[in-house]
Amino acid sequence: MRYDVIVSGAGPAGSTTARECASQGLSVLMLDKVEFPRDKPCGGAVSIRAAELLPMDISPVVERVITKVRFTRQRSHGFNRSFPKAVAYLTQRSHLDTFLAECASSTGVIFHQREPVIEVERRSTHVLVRTKNTCYEGQILVAADGVNGQTAKMAGVDLRFMHGIAMEGNISPPGGVPAEWQDMMGFDFGGLPGGYGWNFPKKDHLNIGLG
């Protein structure tokens, strides 16, 4: 099967690329190795600036609207900043990524789940992408399967990433999200060399992490 564009990876980058290409009249195939919805370790914050670039309203998957930010240094010496309007939307990646993939599909993108790319062959006029199921031909291949993805490497792209480590977890306090965190997210600096901690409130829990 032949497509104008083949996108490997259906996260926000892949879904957005696929949707934009399809909206311009290109035939697009989007592949992902897992089945959606799927979770991904992430704080799940979408800045207002990024949200305004999207042609669709993401409110169906927004769990908190943030108008305040708390900054601390080694969990002390903190201060808050309040803003007259929203600065970020908080969502969960399992919901956000599924929503974006569905939006891509609604524009005509062919979305195949549980179909990882296993081989890429670059030719002078096109690219061949093989999966366990079949072989696809595309004019353009977009590698959007993340920092640990193999598509770009299989395509012969020289990758030089600066790797980092992050860990996160969810906490459900008795009585729900505390009142002070209803519309506020927090960042802590200085406790982790070269990194930071975060506290992002969701609908019924707090997402806390270190990076």
C-alpha positions in Angstrom: 0.0 0.0 0.0 1.3 3.5 -0.9 0.8 6.7 1.1 2.1 10.2 0.8 3.2 10.2 4.4 3.8 7.5 6.9 4.1 8.5 10.6 5.6 6.2 13.1 4.3 7.0 16.6 0.9 8.3 17.6 1.8 10.6 20.5 1.1 14.3 20.3 3.9 14.9 17.8 2.9 12.1 15.5 -0.8 12.7 15.7 -0.4 16.5 15.1 1.9 15.8 12.1 -0.5 13.3 10.7 -3.5 15.5 11.1 -1.9 18.5 9.6 -0.7 16.5 6.5 -4.2 14.9 6.0 -5.9 18.3 6.3 -3.8 19.4 3.3 -5.1 16.5 1.2 -2.2 14.1 1.7 -2.8 10.4 2.2 -1.4 9.5 5.7 -0.8 6.3 7.5 0.0 6.5 11.3 1.5 3.5 13.1 1.9 2.8 16.8 3.3 -0.2 18.6 0.6 -0.2 21.3 -3.1 0.0 21.6 -4.8 3.3 22.7 -5.6 4.5 25.3 -2.2 3.9 26.8 -0.5 5.8 29.6 2.8 7.5 29.5 4.9 8.9 32.4 4.4 12.6 32.2 3.0 15.5 34.2 0.4 16.1 31.5 0.5 19.9 31.3 -0.4 21.7 28.1 0.6 25.4 28.0 -2.0 27.9 26.8 0.4 28.9 24.0 0.5 25.3 22.7 -3.3 24.8 23.1 -4.0 27.9 21.0 -2.0 26.5 18.1 -4.4 23.5 17.8 -7.4 23.8 15.5 -9.6 21.9 18.0 -10.8 22.5 21.6 -9.1 20.1 24.1 -11.5 20.9 26.9 -13.0 17.4 26.8 -9.7 16.0 28.3 -8.8 18.9 30.5 -9.0 18.1 34.3 -7.7 21.4 35.8 -7.3 25.0 34.5 -4.3 26.6 36.1 -4.1 30.3 36.9 -1.5 30.1 39.7 2.0 28.7 39.9 4.0 28.1 43.1 7.9 28.1 43.0 10.0 26.7 45.8 13.7 26.1 46.4 14.5 22.8 48.1 10.8 22.7 49.2 11.1 26.0 51.1 11.5 29.8 50.4 8.4 29.6 48.2 6.4 32.2 46.4 3.2 32.2 44.3 2.4 33.9 41.1 -1.2 34.5 40.1 -2.3 35.4 36.5 -5.5 37.1 35.3 -6.2 34.2 32.9 -5.3 30.6 32.4 -1.6 29.7 31.8 -1.9 25.9 31.5 -4.4 23.0 31.1 -3.7 19.8 33.1 -4.7 16.5 31.5 -3.7 12.9 31.6 -1.6 11.6 28.7 -3.8 8.5 28.3 -6.7 10.8 27.6 -4.9 13.6 25.7 -3.0 11.3 23.4 -6.2 9.2 22.5 -8.1 12.5 21.9 -5.4 13.8 19.5 -5.2 10.4 17.7 -8.9 10.4 17.2 -8.8 14.0 15.9 -6.2 12.8 13.4 -8.4 9.9 12.3 -11.3 12.2 11.8 -9.3 14.1 9.1 -8.8 10.9 7.1 -5.6 9.5 8.7 -5.4 5.7 8.6 -4.4 4.7 12.2 -3.0 1.2 12.8 -2.5 0.3 16.4 -0.3 -2.5 17.8 1.7 -2.4 14.6 5.3 -1.4 15.3 7.8 -0.6 12.5 10.4 -3.4 12.3 12.4 -2.3 9.2 12.9 0.8 7.1 14.4 0.9 3.6 15.3 4.2 2.1 15.2 4.5 -1.7 15.9 7.4 -4.0 12.3 8.3 -4.6 10.4 6.8 -1.6 10.7 4.7 1.6 9.6 1.2 2.4 8.3 0.6 5.9 7.9 -3.0 7.1 5.8 -4.2 10.0 4.9 -7.7 11.1 1.8 -7.4 9.1 2.9 -6.0 5.7 5.1 -3.5 3.8 4.0 0.1 3.2 5.5 2.5 0.7 5.6 6.2 1.4 7.0 9.4 -0.1 7.9 10.7 3.4 8.5 8.9 6.7 8.1 10.8 10.0 9.8 9.2 13.0 7.8 10.3 16.0 8.1 7.3 18.2 10.0 9.1 21.0 13.5 9.3 22.3 13.6 5.5 22.8 12.0 4.7 19.4 13.9 2.8 16.7 12.4 4.2 13.5 14.9 7.1 13.0 17.8 4.7 13.7 16.4 2.2 11.2 16.2 5.0 8.7 19.9 5.8 9.1 19.4 9.1 10.9 22.3 10.1 13.2 20.7 10.6 16.6 22.5 12.5 19.4 20.2 12.8 22.4 21.0 14.1 25.9 19.2 11.6 28.1 17.6 12.4 31.4 15.7 10.4 34.0 12.3 11.2 35.4 9.9 9.4 37.8 6.4 10.3 38.7 3.4 9.0 40.8 -0.1 9.8 41.7 -1.3 10.6 45.2 -5.0 10.7 46.1 -5.3 12.7 49.4 -8.2 12.0 51.7 -10.9 14.5 50.8 -9.6 15.0 47.3 -7.3 17.7 45.9 -6.5 20.3 48.7 -8.2 23.7 48.2 -4.9 25.5 47.6 -4.1 23.3 44.7 -7.4 23.5 42.9 -6.1 25.9 40.3 -2.3 26.0 41.1 0.6 23.9 40.0 4.0 23.8 41.7 7.7 23.6 40.8 10.6 22.9 43.1 14.2 23.7 42.1 17.6 23.0 43.8 16.7 19.7 45.5 17.9 17.7 42.5 21.1 18.8 40.6 20.2 19.9 37.2 16.5 19.0 37.6 13.3 19.9 39.3 10.2 18.5 41.0 6.6 19.2 40.2 3.1 19.0 41.6 0.3 19.0 39.1 -3.3 18.6 40.4 -5.7 16.5 38.3 -9.4 15.8 38.7 -9.1 13.6 41.8 -5.4 13.3 42.5 -2.0 15.0 42.5 0.6 14.0 40.0 4.0 14.4 41.7 7.4 13.8 40.0 11.1 14.4 39.8 13.1 15.0 36.6 
